């Protein structure tokens, strides 16, 4: 039994790929086999006629089983995930949250009661603009 590589130019006839369970028909000499994974085996026409309904029946029988198996796998993954929570998830739940305005990268802690006020140049310009608008409106 000679195996033939995929996408090879072959003589006319039927070729079976046991990897993909595919029967390919090559109509004319010199045509190429399909570019599927696996290797092909040349089979007689009688074997192709007998093999095609068998492969169809296998597909018909095992396709529903494949669906049930994939559904069971997905359900089992979700069920296992319920009981396999990690300590990292718990640590996130009990860790203190982010507090706006606090910086822990400043280098030293501020003293109690001492407040450092910084004036933003944008605030100064906005205040001047508000005063100018109020003056022009005559308020």
N, CA, C and O atoms as a DFTB+ gen file, in Angstrom:
556 C
 N C O
     1  1       0.841      -1.157       0.000
     2  2       0.000       0.000       0.000
     3  2       0.900       1.239       0.000
     4  3       1.584       1.516       0.985
     5  1       0.893       1.969      -1.096
     6  2       1.753       3.127      -1.265
     7  2       1.020       4.381      -0.794
     8  3      -0.137       4.607      -1.148
     9  1       1.705       5.187       0.005
    10  2       1.108       6.456       0.448
    11  2       1.629       7.578      -0.429
    12  3       2.780       7.563      -0.867
    13  1       0.772       8.543      -0.676
    14  2       1.102       9.666      -1.551
    15  2       0.923      10.950      -0.756
    16  3      -0.061      11.118      -0.035
    17  1       1.883      11.850      -0.896
    18  2       1.824      13.125      -0.185
    19  2       0.669      13.978      -0.687
    20  3       0.196      13.810      -1.810
    21  1       0.224      14.894       0.164
    22  2      -0.836      15.815      -0.239
    23  2      -0.331      16.768      -1.317
    24  3       0.869      17.031      -1.407
    25  1      -1.231      17.277      -2.120
    26  2      -0.954      18.235      -3.182
    27  2       0.013      17.679      -4.230
    28  3       0.706      18.442      -4.902
    29  1       0.058      16.358      -4.368
    30  2       0.924      15.730      -5.375
    31  2       0.122      15.486      -6.654
    32  3      -1.077      15.213      -6.598
    33  1       0.787      15.586      -7.806
    34  2       0.154      15.279      -9.085
    35  2       0.089      13.760      -9.226
    36  3       1.100      13.071      -9.098
    37  1      -1.123      13.245      -9.494
    38  2      -1.326      11.797      -9.543
    39  2      -2.135      11.421     -10.783
    40  3      -2.630      12.281     -11.512
    41  1      -2.254      10.119     -10.997
    42  2      -3.094       9.615     -12.086
    43  2      -4.553       9.646     -11.649
    44  3      -4.843       9.767     -10.459
    45  1      -5.466       9.537     -12.599
    46  2      -6.887       9.588     -12.267
    47  2      -7.270       8.380     -11.419
    48  3      -6.700       7.298     -11.562
    49  1      -8.243       8.584     -10.536
    50  2      -8.698       7.508      -9.673
    51  2      -9.188       8.051      -8.341
    52  3      -9.339       9.260      -8.161
    53  1      -9.432       7.139      -7.413
    54  2      -9.908       7.491      -6.084
    55  2      -8.755       7.377      -5.086
    56  3      -7.942       6.456      -5.160
    57  1      -8.700       8.333      -4.148
    58  2      -7.641       8.363      -3.144
    59  2      -8.276       8.603      -1.781
    60  3      -9.113       9.490      -1.616
    61  1      -7.863       7.795      -0.809
    62  2      -8.425       7.866       0.546
    63  2      -7.383       8.449       1.499
    64  3      -6.218       8.052       1.489
    65  1      -7.830       9.403       2.323
    66  2      -6.972      10.011       3.338
    67  2      -7.424       9.489       4.698
    68  3      -8.467       9.915       5.193
    69  1      -6.665       8.571       5.323
    70  2      -7.089       8.021       6.613
    71  2      -7.038       9.023       7.757
    72  3      -7.677       8.806       8.786
    73  1      -6.300      10.108       7.604
    74  2      -6.224      11.112       8.667
    75  2      -7.526      11.897       8.759
    76  3      -8.028      12.130       9.858
    77  1      -8.077      12.305       7.624
    78  2      -9.304      13.104       7.609
    79  2     -10.526      12.296       7.204
    80  3     -11.627      12.845       7.156
    81  1     -10.368      11.010       6.911
    82  2     -11.453      10.139       6.449
    83  2     -12.146      10.745       5.229
    84  3     -13.372      10.840       5.180
    85  1     -11.352      11.146       4.260
    86  2     -11.854      11.791       3.056
    87  2     -11.499      10.936       1.844
    88  3     -10.379      10.439       1.726
    89  1     -12.471      10.770       0.943
    90  2     -12.223      10.090      -0.322
    91  2     -12.198      11.174      -1.399
    92  3     -13.183      11.886      -1.594
    93  1     -11.068      11.294      -2.097
    94  2     -10.914      12.322      -3.130
    95  2     -10.913      11.666      -4.497
    96  3     -10.298      10.619      -4.701
    97  1     -11.611      12.298      -5.430
    98  2     -11.655      11.819      -6.805
    99  2     -10.770      12.711      -7.661
   100  3     -10.933      13.931      -7.672
   101  1      -9.838      12.105      -8.373
   102  2      -8.994      12.823      -9.332
   103  2      -9.487      12.403     -10.713
   104  3      -9.377      11.238     -11.093
   105  1     -10.036      13.372     -11.466
   106  2     -10.699      13.043     -12.734
   107  2      -9.737      12.814     -13.891
   108  3      -9.967      11.932     -14.719
   109  1      -8.651      13.604     -13.961
   110  2      -7.715      13.494     -15.082
   111  2      -6.301      13.255     -14.567
   112  3      -5.948      13.666     -13.461
   113  1      -5.504      12.586     -15.386
   114  2      -4.101      12.376     -15.020
   115  2      -3.403      13.721     -14.881
   116  3      -3.626      14.632     -15.678
   117  1      -2.564      13.838     -13.871
   118  2      -1.791      15.055     -13.659
   119  2      -2.455      16.052     -12.718
   120  3      -1.828      17.029     -12.311
   121  1      -3.711      15.817     -12.369
   122  2      -4.343      16.707     -11.392
   123  2      -3.738      16.455     -10.018
   124  3      -3.156      15.403      -9.754
   125  1      -3.891      17.451      -9.153
   126  2      -3.292      17.359      -7.819
   127  2      -4.319      16.908      -6.780
   128  3      -5.518      17.159      -6.907
   129  1      -3.812      16.239      -5.759
   130  2      -4.659      15.855      -4.628
   131  2      -4.970      17.094      -3.795
   132  3      -4.233      18.078      -3.863
   133  1      -6.041      17.065      -3.015
   134  2      -6.342      18.208      -2.135
   135  2      -5.214      18.445      -1.135
   136  3      -4.507      17.515      -0.748
   137  1      -5.057      19.700      -0.724
   138  2      -3.983      20.071       0.205
   139  2      -4.492      19.982       1.639
   140  3      -4.598      20.998       2.328
   141  1      -4.807      18.775       2.087
   142  2      -5.253      18.523       3.451
   143  2      -4.139      17.839       4.225
   144  3      -3.211      17.290       3.629
   145  1      -4.224      17.867       5.528
   146  2      -3.197      17.193       6.324
   147  2      -3.317      15.684       6.149
   148  3      -4.404      15.158       5.912
   149  1      -2.211      15.013       6.265
   150  2      -2.195      13.562       6.119
   151  2      -1.720      13.132       4.747
   152  3      -1.419      13.962       3.889
   153  1      -1.655      11.819       4.551
   154  2      -1.228      11.230       3.281
   155  2      -2.395      10.486       2.667
   156  3      -3.346      10.126       3.361
   157  1      -2.325      10.257       1.375
   158  2      -3.386       9.580       0.636
   159  2      -2.953       8.184       0.228
   160  3      -1.766       7.896       0.073
   161  1      -3.958       7.318       0.058
   162  2      -3.747       5.953      -0.398
   163  2      -4.652       5.754      -1.612
   164  3      -5.843       6.063      -1.560
   165  1      -4.093       5.243      -2.692
   166  2      -4.894       4.958      -3.883
   167  2      -5.767       3.737      -3.616
   168  3      -5.279       2.714      -3.135
   169  1      -7.069       3.843      -3.931
   170  2      -7.997       2.732      -3.722
   171  2      -8.777       2.497      -5.018
   172  3      -8.968       3.432      -5.797
   173  1      -9.234       1.249      -5.263
   174  2     -10.033       0.987      -6.470
   175  2     -11.433       1.602      -6.339
   176  3     -11.871       1.936      -5.238
   177  1     -12.115       1.745      -7.454
   178  2     -13.439       2.370      -7.479
   179  2     -14.440       1.589      -6.636
   180  3     -15.291       2.196      -5.986
   181  1     -14.362       0.263      -6.629
   182  2     -15.283      -0.566      -5.835
   183  2     -15.094      -0.273      -4.346
   184  3     -16.069      -0.182      -3.600
   185  1     -13.838      -0.126      -3.914
   186  2     -13.566       0.182      -2.503
   187  2     -14.085       1.574      -2.150
   188  3     -14.584       1.784      -1.044
   189  1     -13.972       2.526      -3.078
   190  2     -14.484       3.874      -2.823
   191  2     -16.000       3.846      -2.675
   192  3     -16.555       4.525      -1.811
   193  1     -16.682       3.051      -3.528
   194  2     -18.143       2.941      -3.431
   195  2     -18.572       2.288      -2.117
   196  3     -19.600       2.655      -1.548
   197  1     -17.791       1.328      -1.638
   198  2     -18.121       0.661      -0.378
   199  2     -17.748       1.535       0.824
   200  3     -18.438       1.514       1.843
   201  1     -16.682       2.286       0.711
   202  2     -16.174       3.082       1.820
   203  2     -17.006       4.338       2.081
   204  3     -17.126       4.769       3.227
   205  1     -17.577       4.925       1.037
   206  2     -18.303       6.182       1.190
   207  2     -19.523       6.047       2.115
   208  3     -19.671       6.885       3.005
   209  1     -20.400       5.056       1.963
   210  2     -21.525       4.958       2.897
   211  2     -21.095       4.615       4.327
   212  3     -21.734       5.037       5.292
   213  1     -20.015       3.852       4.455
   214  2     -19.518       3.517       5.795
   215  2     -19.045       4.780       6.505
   216  3     -19.355       4.988       7.678
   217  1     -18.300       5.618       5.804
   218  2     -17.841       6.873       6.406
   219  2     -19.008       7.792       6.740
   220  3     -18.989       8.464       7.772
   221  1     -20.027       7.830       5.877
   222  2     -21.220       8.625       6.157
   223  2     -21.945       8.141       7.402
   224  3     -22.404       8.947       8.211
   225  1     -22.051       6.807       7.558
   226  2     -22.715       6.246       8.740
   227  2     -21.921       6.554      10.007
   228  3     -22.503       6.881      11.041
   229  1     -20.599       6.452       9.930
   230  2     -19.775       6.799      11.094
   231  2     -19.975       8.259      11.482
   232  3     -20.064       8.579      12.667
   233  1     -20.044       9.135      10.502
   234  2     -20.283      10.550      10.758
   235  2     -21.651      10.738      11.408
   236  3     -21.782      11.504      12.363
   237  1     -22.655      10.058      10.907
   238  2     -24.006      10.183      11.421
   239  2     -24.107       9.678      12.857
   240  3     -24.840      10.253      13.663
   241  1     -23.386       8.620      13.185
   242  2     -23.454       8.044      14.525
   243  2     -22.629       8.856      15.522
   244  3     -23.087       9.107      16.637
   245  1     -21.428       9.269      15.140
   246  2     -20.528       9.887      16.110
   247  2     -20.673      11.402      16.229
   248  3     -20.156      11.977      17.186
   249  1     -21.345      12.063      15.309
   250  2     -21.523      13.511      15.428
   251  2     -22.340      13.899      16.661
   252  3     -21.939      14.814      17.380
   253  1     -23.483      13.231      16.937
   254  2     -24.193      13.576      18.170
   255  2     -23.373      13.275      19.427
   256  3     -23.428      14.027      20.400
   257  1     -22.617      12.180      19.405
   258  2     -21.779      11.867      20.561
   259  2     -20.726      12.937      20.777
   260  3     -20.414      13.293      21.913
   261  1     -20.185      13.444      19.693
   262  2     -19.206      14.524      19.793
   263  2     -19.837      15.769      20.407
   264  3     -19.211      16.439      21.229
   265  1     -21.060      16.082      20.019
   266  2     -21.771      17.228      20.597
   267  2     -21.996      17.058      22.088
   268  3     -21.784      17.995      22.858
   269  1     -22.426      15.862      22.508
   270  2     -22.634      15.604      23.928
   271  2     -21.322      15.681      24.705
   272  3     -21.291      16.197      25.823
   273  1     -20.254      15.177      24.127
   274  2     -18.949      15.205      24.807
   275  2     -18.463      16.645      24.981
   276  3     -17.962      16.999      26.048
   277  1     -18.603      17.475      23.953
   278  2     -18.177      18.870      24.063
   279  2     -19.033      19.640      25.068
   280  3     -18.519      20.486      25.800
   281  1     -20.325      19.352      25.105
   282  2     -21.219      19.999      26.067
   283  2     -20.846      19.594      27.501
   284  3     -20.816      20.438      28.396
   285  1     -20.566      18.317      27.714
   286  2     -20.170      17.844      29.045
   287  2     -18.838      18.458      29.463
   288  3     -18.660      18.796      30.633
   289  1     -17.913      18.604      28.541
   290  2     -16.622      19.212      28.873
   291  2     -16.799      20.667      29.294
   292  3     -16.194      21.105      30.273
   293  1     -17.620      21.418      28.567
   294  2     -17.846      22.821      28.913
   295  2     -18.531      22.942      30.273
   296  3     -18.171      23.809      31.069
   297  1     -19.504      22.089      30.546
   298  2     -20.195      22.126      31.836
   299  2     -19.257      21.755      32.980
   300  3     -19.312      22.359      34.052
   301  1     -18.395      20.761      32.756
   302  2     -17.470      20.360      33.820
   303  2     -16.447      21.449      34.115
   304  3     -16.055      21.626      35.268
   305  1     -16.006      22.186      33.088
   306  2     -15.061      23.285      33.335
   307  2     -15.706      24.368      34.188
   308  3     -15.070      24.903      35.095
   309  1     -16.964      24.695      33.906
   310  2     -17.659      25.697      34.717
   311  2     -17.891      25.199      36.132
   312  3     -17.781      25.979      37.079
   313  1     -18.209      23.926      36.302
   314  2     -18.445      23.358      37.625
   315  2     -17.159      23.349      38.449
   316  3     -17.183      23.663      39.639
   317  1     -16.049      22.995      37.828
   318  2     -14.760      22.965      38.524
   319  2     -14.329      24.380      38.900
   320  3     -13.732      24.586      39.957
   321  1     -14.627      25.350      38.046
   322  2     -14.252      26.737      38.324
   323  2     -14.969      27.277      39.556
   324  3     -14.453      28.179      40.217
   325  1     -16.148      26.746      39.879
   326  2     -16.872      27.192      41.078
   327  2     -16.099      26.872      42.357
   328  3     -16.130      27.644      43.316
   329  1     -15.413      25.743      42.368
   330  2     -14.743      25.280      43.577
   331  2     -13.237      25.498      43.569
   332  3     -12.555      25.071      44.501
   333  1     -12.715      26.132      42.574
   334  2     -11.262      26.307      42.517
   335  2     -10.883      27.782      42.543
   336  3     -10.000      28.208      41.799
   337  1     -11.539      28.558      43.389
   338  2     -11.201      29.972      43.524
   339  2      -9.812      30.118      44.119
   340  3      -9.410      29.324      44.969
   341  1      -9.096      31.110      43.686
   342  2      -7.726      31.274      44.161
   343  2      -7.658      32.285      45.298
   344  3      -8.599      33.047      45.518
   345  1      -6.547      32.286      46.011
   346  2      -6.352      33.235      47.098
   347  2      -6.194      34.652      46.566
   348  3      -6.466      35.617      47.280
   349  1      -5.761      34.784      45.327
   350  2      -5.634      36.116      44.728
   351  2      -6.975      36.811      44.603
   352  3      -7.067      38.022      44.807
   353  1      -8.009      36.065      44.273
   354  2      -9.339      36.657      44.189
   355  2      -9.814      37.109      45.558
   356  3     -10.460      38.150      45.672
   357  1      -9.505      36.342      46.602
   358  2      -9.882      36.723      47.955
   359  2      -9.097      37.949      48.408
   360  3      -9.648      38.822      49.078
   361  1      -7.829      38.024      48.053
   362  2      -7.002      39.167      48.446
   363  2      -7.505      40.445      47.801
   364  3      -7.445      41.509      48.418
   365  1      -7.990      40.367      46.597
   366  2      -8.530      41.547      45.934
   367  2      -9.776      42.023      46.653
   368  3     -10.013      43.227      46.743
   369  1     -10.577      41.103      47.166
   370  2     -11.821      41.468      47.828
   371  2     -11.582      42.160      49.168
   372  3     -12.383      43.011      49.556
   373  1     -10.517      41.829      49.882
   374  2     -10.290      42.411      51.204
   375  2      -9.230      43.507      51.204
   376  3      -9.017      44.140      52.238
   377  1      -8.569      43.750      50.095
   378  2      -7.535      44.787      50.032
   379  2      -8.195      46.166      50.012
   380  3      -9.276      46.326      49.446
   381  1      -7.548      47.166      50.630
   382  2      -8.118      48.507      50.586
   383  2      -8.102      49.045      49.167
   384  3      -7.174      48.786      48.399
   385  1      -9.113      49.776      48.837
   386  2      -9.231      50.296      47.485
   387  2      -8.384      51.535      47.272
   388  3      -7.721      52.011      48.194
   389  1      -8.405      52.037      46.095
   390  2      -7.684      53.233      45.731
   391  2      -8.420      54.443      46.278
   392  3      -9.636      54.551      46.122
   393  1      -7.707      55.345      46.910
   394  2      -8.301      56.552      47.467
   395  2      -7.823      57.729      46.640
   396  3      -6.617      57.949      46.533
   397  1      -8.741      58.497      46.047
   398  2      -8.329      59.629      45.226
   399  2      -7.571      60.662      46.049
   400  3      -7.944      60.955      47.185
   401  1      -6.537      61.194      45.491
   402  2      -5.773      62.242      46.168
   403  2      -4.630      61.738      47.007
   404  3      -3.828      62.551      47.467
   405  1      -4.504      60.467      47.231
   406  2      -3.403      59.946      48.018
   407  2      -2.293      59.477      47.095
   408  3      -2.534      58.815      46.085
   409  1      -1.085      59.833      47.463
   410  2       0.064      59.379      46.706
   411  2       1.006      58.670      47.655
   412  3       1.480      59.259      48.626
   413  1       1.274      57.431      47.382
   414  2       2.173      56.649      48.235
   415  2       3.569      56.591      47.649
   416  3       4.416      55.845      48.140
   417  1       3.819      57.362      46.614
   418  2       5.122      57.346      45.979
   419  2       5.880      58.652      46.220
   420  3       6.891      58.897      45.561
   421  1       5.414      59.502      47.154
   422  2       6.010      60.827      47.370
   423  2       7.336      60.757      48.110
   424  3       8.138      61.682      47.982
   425  1       7.604      59.725      48.864
   426  2       8.887      59.601      49.530
   427  2       8.797      59.745      51.032
   428  3       9.525      59.050      51.741
   429  1       7.943      60.609      51.557
   430  2       7.789      60.726      53.005
   431  2       6.342      61.051      53.328
   432  3       5.632      61.662      52.529
   433  1       5.921      60.638      54.500
   434  2       4.537      60.833      54.905
   435  2       4.311      62.273      55.346
   436  3       5.210      62.901      55.904
   437  1       3.132      62.788      55.101
   438  2       2.782      64.143      55.547
   439  2       2.462      64.120      57.030
   440  3       1.958      63.129      57.559
   441  1       2.766      65.241      57.698
   442  2       2.471      65.331      59.129
   443  2       0.986      65.599      59.313
   444  3       0.311      66.117      58.423
   445  1       0.490      65.227      60.505
   446  2      -0.930      65.449      60.791
   447  2      -1.188      66.944      60.911
   448  3      -0.412      67.683      61.518
   449  1      -2.277      67.361      60.327
   450  2      -2.679      68.758      60.412
   451  2      -1.987      69.650      59.401
   452  3      -2.436      70.769      59.151
   453  1      -0.916      69.176      58.824
   454  2      -0.185      69.992      57.849
   455  2      -0.728      69.698      56.464
   456  3      -0.802      68.545      56.040
   457  1      -1.102      70.747      55.776
   458  2      -1.634      70.570      54.428
   459  2      -0.805      71.368      53.467
   460  3      -0.549      72.552      53.686
   461  1      -0.402      70.754      52.444
   462  2       0.385      71.421      51.425
   463  2      -0.559      71.823      50.304
   464  3      -1.198      70.974      49.681
   465  1      -0.641      73.121      50.054
   466  2      -1.549      73.620      49.033
   467  2      -0.721      74.028      47.831
   468  3       0.199      74.842      47.919
   469  1      -1.077      73.440      46.721
   470  2      -0.408      73.800      45.485
   471  2      -1.385      74.573      44.619
   472  3      -2.558      74.213      44.522
   473  1      -0.905      75.629      43.993
   474  2      -1.746      76.435      43.128
   475  2      -1.473      76.017      41.693
   476  3      -0.339      76.031      41.214
   477  1      -2.533      75.654      41.044
   478  2      -2.426      75.228      39.656
   479  2      -2.511      76.458      38.759
   480  3      -3.442      77.249      38.912
   481  1      -1.579      76.649      37.833
   482  2      -1.640      77.821      36.956
   483  2      -2.922      77.864      36.134
   484  3      -3.401      78.943      35.783
   485  1      -3.472      76.705      35.828
   486  2      -4.721      76.673      35.078
   487  2      -5.858      77.258      35.904
   488  3      -6.714      77.962      35.368
   489  1      -5.874      76.969      37.225
   490  2      -6.899      77.539      38.093
   491  2      -6.799      79.063      38.137
   492  3      -7.823      79.745      38.142
   493  1      -5.597      79.598      38.169
   494  2      -5.401      81.053      38.197
   495  2      -5.953      81.669      36.913
   496  3      -6.625      82.700      36.960
   497  1      -5.680      81.055      35.788
   498  2      -6.190      81.587      34.517
   499  2      -7.702      81.476      34.437
   500  3      -8.354      82.375      33.905
   501  1      -8.282      80.381      34.958
   502  2      -9.725      80.229      34.942
   503  2     -10.398      81.265      35.843
   504  3     -11.439      81.818      35.489
   505  1      -9.806      81.521      36.998
   506  2     -10.353      82.554      37.889
   507  2     -10.313      83.919      37.217
   508  3     -11.274      84.683      37.312
   509  1      -9.228      84.231      36.548
   510  2      -9.126      85.515      35.839
   511  2     -10.151      85.591      34.717
   512  3     -10.722      86.655      34.478
   513  1     -10.391      84.500      34.036
   514  2     -11.379      84.477      32.967
   515  2     -12.790      84.660      33.525
   516  3     -13.600      85.366      32.924
   517  1     -13.094      84.041      34.658
   518  2     -14.400      84.223      35.289
   519  2     -14.620      85.674      35.694
   520  3     -15.708      86.214      35.492
   521  1     -13.605      86.308      36.259
   522  2     -13.722      87.725      36.653
   523  2     -13.932      88.604      35.427
   524  3     -14.720      89.548      35.478
   525  1     -13.244      88.312      34.329
   526  2     -13.392      89.090      33.105
   527  2     -14.801      88.940      32.527
   528  3     -15.389      89.921      32.072
   529  1     -15.342      87.728      32.541
   530  2     -16.702      87.507      32.044
   531  2     -17.709      88.249      32.907
   532  3     -18.624      88.884      32.382
   533  1     -17.553      88.176      34.233
   534  2     -18.461      88.884      35.130
   535  2     -18.360      90.389      34.925
   536  3     -19.382      91.074      34.980
   537  1     -17.173      90.925      34.690
   538  2     -17.004      92.355      34.481
   539  2     -17.692      92.798      33.185
   540  3     -18.336      93.847      33.143
   541  1     -17.550      91.998      32.141
   542  2     -18.163      92.377      30.851
   543  2     -19.691      92.253      30.884
   544  3     -20.382      92.985      30.176
   545  1     -20.211      91.354      31.681
   546  2     -21.663      91.244      31.807
   547  2     -22.224      92.354      32.684
   548  3     -23.424      92.625      32.656
   549  1     -21.399      92.967      33.425
   550  2     -21.817      94.050      34.301
   551  2     -22.377      93.587      35.621
   552  3     -23.236      94.249      36.204
   553  1     -21.907      92.476      36.090
   554  2     -22.381      91.966      37.381
   555  2     -21.633      92.529      38.512
   556  3     -21.914      92.197      39.663
